Amino acid sequence: MARAPDKRIEQAKEMYLQGQKLVEIASQLNLPEGTVRRWKCTHKWDNERSDKKNERSRKRKRGAQPKNQNAVGNNGGAPEQNKNAEKFGLNNIEIIHGNAAAVIDSLPVPDKVFIGGSGGELEYIFSSILKKNPYVHIVVTAVTLETLNNTISLMEKNGMNVLDIVQIAVTEVKKRGRYHMMSANNPVFIIEGRGAK
C-alpha cells in the first residue's frame, strides 16, 4: 500500500511559490534545508514559480575586482600554460612571472594585496607595499607559526590595524582496515590587516 504524500511538501511548495527562500521554508517547517531543496528539485517547483527567479539564478559578473591587474607568483609565478584566469573569466589579471620580492617594486600602487607565500621575503614585501600605499589592505596566509608571528609583528611594527586572524583546518577520512580514521592536515592561518588612516 502506498504511503500518503507528506502534507509538508505542498505547504513548502506554496511558500516557495510565494517567493520565500528555501532556508526560510526549512526553518519555518522545522526541516533540514536539504529536504526542502530535494523536494524543490524532485517536484520541479521552479517551473511553476511566477517570478521565475530562484535563489541561484542571479547572473553574477565574471572577472576579478576592478583595478585588479597583477598576479605575481613566488618561485617564478604561474606556469606559462596556466589558463586559470582565462578559464574563470578573469580577463583583467596580468600574470607576472618572477619572484614576488624581485618584481614588487615595478608594480603599480596597490589598494589590496594577498600574500600566499613570501619565500622568506615577507619583511621586504611588506616594506615595499607600505611605501607605495600606507593604507593598503593586506591578507596573508601562513602555514607555520613563525610566518603567523612574523606577519602580526610586521603589521604592528608598521602601525597597521590587525583586523582578523582566522585558522582553518582540513581533515581527511582514511580507511585503515575496517575502520575509518580522521587524518588532520596542517592548519592554515589567514591574517588580515589594514594600514592605519
Phi, psi and omega per residue, in radians:
M1 nan 2.315 -3.111
A2 -1.233 2.535 3.115
R3 -1.339 2.531 3.098
A4 -1.195 2.460 -3.135
P5 -1.101 2.539 3.132
D6 -1.204 2.133 -3.118
K7 -1.119 -0.418 -3.130
R8 -1.180 -0.418 3.119
I9 -1.101 -0.846 3.133
E10 -1.137 -0.658 3.125
Q11 -1.131 -0.777 3.123
A12 -1.139 -0.704 3.126
K13 -1.074 -0.786 3.134
E14 -1.046 -0.752 3.126
M15 -1.118 -0.695 3.138
Y16 -1.152 -0.766 -3.139
L17 -1.154 -0.371 3.076
Q18 -1.450 -0.071 3.054
G19 1.824 0.086 3.137
Q20 -1.295 2.636 3.108
K21 -1.389 2.702 -3.095
L22 -1.068 -0.673 3.138
V23 -1.141 -0.630 3.106
E24 -1.162 -0.757 -3.139
I25 -1.077 -0.840 -3.133
A26 -1.027 -0.738 -3.133
S27 -1.128 -0.792 -3.107
Q28 -1.168 -0.586 -3.122
L29 -1.654 0.056 3.133
N30 0.979 0.879 -3.127
L31 -2.187 2.739 3.005
P32 -1.159 2.500 -3.131
E33 -1.032 -0.644 3.139
G34 -1.055 -0.580 3.116
T35 -1.143 -0.812 -3.134
V36 -1.148 -0.701 3.121
R37 -1.101 -0.703 3.114
R38 -1.124 -0.755 3.108
W39 -1.046 -0.731 -3.119
K40 -1.039 -0.764 -3.133
C41 -1.259 -0.807 -3.095
T42 -1.062 -0.745 -3.059
H43 -1.698 0.104 3.041
K44 0.916 0.931 -3.133
W45 -1.147 -0.512 -3.100
D46 -1.047 -0.548 -3.139
N47 -1.132 -0.415 -3.074
E48 -1.793 -0.154 -3.075
R49 -1.231 2.253 -3.021
S50 -1.163 -0.703 -3.094
D51 -1.441 -0.126 3.090
K52 0.973 0.377 3.130
K53 -2.103 2.051 3.034
N54 -1.716 -3.136 -3.051
E55 -1.066 -0.462 -3.030
R56 -1.861 0.123 -3.019
S57 -1.521 -0.150 -3.129
R58 -1.137 2.279 -3.141
K59 -1.356 2.150 3.119
R60 -1.687 2.542 3.055
K61 -1.220 2.490 3.112
R62 -1.726 2.697 3.091
G63 1.936 2.970 -3.134
A64 -1.387 3.023 3.103
Q65 -1.080 2.647 3.109
P66 -0.966 2.552 3.131
K67 1.267 0.072 3.082
N68 -1.428 1.879 -2.987
Q69 -2.050 -0.340 -2.923
N70 -2.238 2.491 2.972
A71 -2.337 2.004 -3.120
V72 -1.972 2.293 3.121
G73 -1.761 2.663 3.059
N74 -1.287 -3.089 3.009
N75 0.617 0.771 2.994
G76 1.621 0.109 3.083
G77 1.358 -2.959 -3.124
A78 -1.239 2.598 3.109
P79 -1.061 2.655 -3.111
E80 -0.934 -0.645 -3.083
Q81 -1.462 0.051 -3.097
N82 -1.116 2.099 -3.101
K83 -2.003 0.303 -3.083
N84 -1.048 -0.766 -3.132
A85 -1.048 -0.795 3.134
E86 -1.142 -0.768 -3.106
K87 -1.029 -0.685 -3.090
F88 -1.721 0.237 3.058
G89 1.230 0.476 -3.138
L90 -1.642 1.414 -3.014
N91 -1.521 0.036 3.126
N92 -2.010 0.569 3.066
I93 -2.027 2.290 3.052
E94 -1.895 2.114 3.117
I95 -1.505 2.171 -3.141
I96 -1.921 2.023 -3.103
H97 -1.411 2.248 3.126
G98 2.557 2.904 3.100
N99 -1.216 2.361 -3.067
A100 -0.976 -0.774 -3.121
A101 -1.116 -0.537 -3.098
A102 -1.347 -0.508 -3.050
V103 -1.907 -0.122 -2.996
I104 -1.068 -0.589 -3.117
D105 -1.180 -0.405 -3.115
S106 -1.551 -0.063 -3.099
L107 -1.473 2.736 3.095
P108 -1.192 2.928 -3.126
V109 -1.111 2.159 -3.120
P110 -1.591 2.676 2.950
D111 -1.881 -0.395 3.080
K112 -2.445 2.435 -3.116
V113 -2.376 2.341 3.038
F114 -2.001 2.176 3.127
I115 -1.994 1.944 -3.115
G116 -1.774 -0.019 3.127
G117 3.071 2.443 -3.038
S118 -2.073 -0.172 -3.101
G119 1.041 0.526 3.135
G120 1.423 0.113 -3.087
E121 -1.905 0.469 -3.037
L122 -1.037 -0.740 -3.105
E123 -1.109 -0.749 3.122
Y124 -1.150 -0.749 3.130
I125 -1.056 -0.805 3.113
F126 -1.007 -0.876 -3.068
S127 -1.111 -0.672 3.116
S128 -1.127 -0.765 -3.135
I129 -1.134 -0.807 -3.071
L130 -1.235 -0.445 3.031
K131 -1.144 -0.680 -3.124
K132 -1.298 -0.711 -3.111
N133 -2.614 1.772 -3.110
P134 -1.218 -0.163 -3.129
Y135 -1.850 0.253 -3.054
V136 -1.078 2.653 3.072
H137 -1.759 2.090 -3.066
I138 -2.107 2.374 3.016
V139 -2.163 2.242 -3.115
V140 -2.153 2.399 2.991
T141 -1.841 2.493 -3.106
A142 -2.425 2.398 3.066
V143 -1.890 -0.111 3.103
T144 -2.079 2.676 3.089
L145 -1.153 -0.535 3.124
E146 -1.115 -0.781 3.119
T147 -1.159 -0.679 3.087
L148 -1.033 -0.911 -3.117
N149 -1.118 -0.716 3.135
N150 -1.099 -0.726 3.138
T151 -1.098 -0.850 -3.138
I152 -1.069 -0.771 3.131
S153 -1.063 -0.779 3.136
L154 -1.118 -0.703 3.116
M155 -1.107 -0.817 -3.120
E156 -1.177 -0.730 3.136
K157 -1.060 -0.594 -3.118
N158 -1.638 0.221 3.071
G159 1.260 0.375 3.123
M160 -1.463 2.674 3.010
N161 -1.535 2.140 3.051
V162 -1.427 1.902 -3.028
L163 -1.448 -0.664 -3.027
D164 -2.822 2.508 2.997
I165 -2.320 2.135 -3.105
V166 -2.201 2.483 3.061
Q167 -2.071 2.231 3.102
I168 -2.073 2.637 3.141
A169 -2.461 2.598 3.103
V170 -2.119 2.361 3.123
T171 -2.172 2.252 3.109
E172 -1.703 2.656 3.018
V173 -1.766 2.172 3.132
K174 -2.099 2.402 3.134
K175 -1.411 2.225 3.104
R176 -2.184 1.681 -3.072
G177 1.157 -2.154 3.135
R178 -1.653 0.045 -3.110
Y179 -1.884 2.743 3.034
H180 -1.978 2.071 -3.064
M181 -1.947 2.542 3.082
M182 -1.442 2.359 3.126
S183 -2.246 1.888 -3.063
A184 -1.359 2.424 2.991
N185 -1.636 2.951 3.129
N186 -1.067 2.408 3.061
P187 -1.268 2.729 3.093
V188 -2.090 2.322 3.077
F189 -1.756 2.418 3.068
I190 -2.078 2.071 -3.089
I191 -2.016 2.222 -3.106
E192 -2.070 2.297 3.107
G193 -2.517 2.808 3.128
R194 -2.434 2.460 3.077
G195 -1.046 2.437 -3.106
A196 -1.226 2.371 3.128
K197 -1.746 nan nan
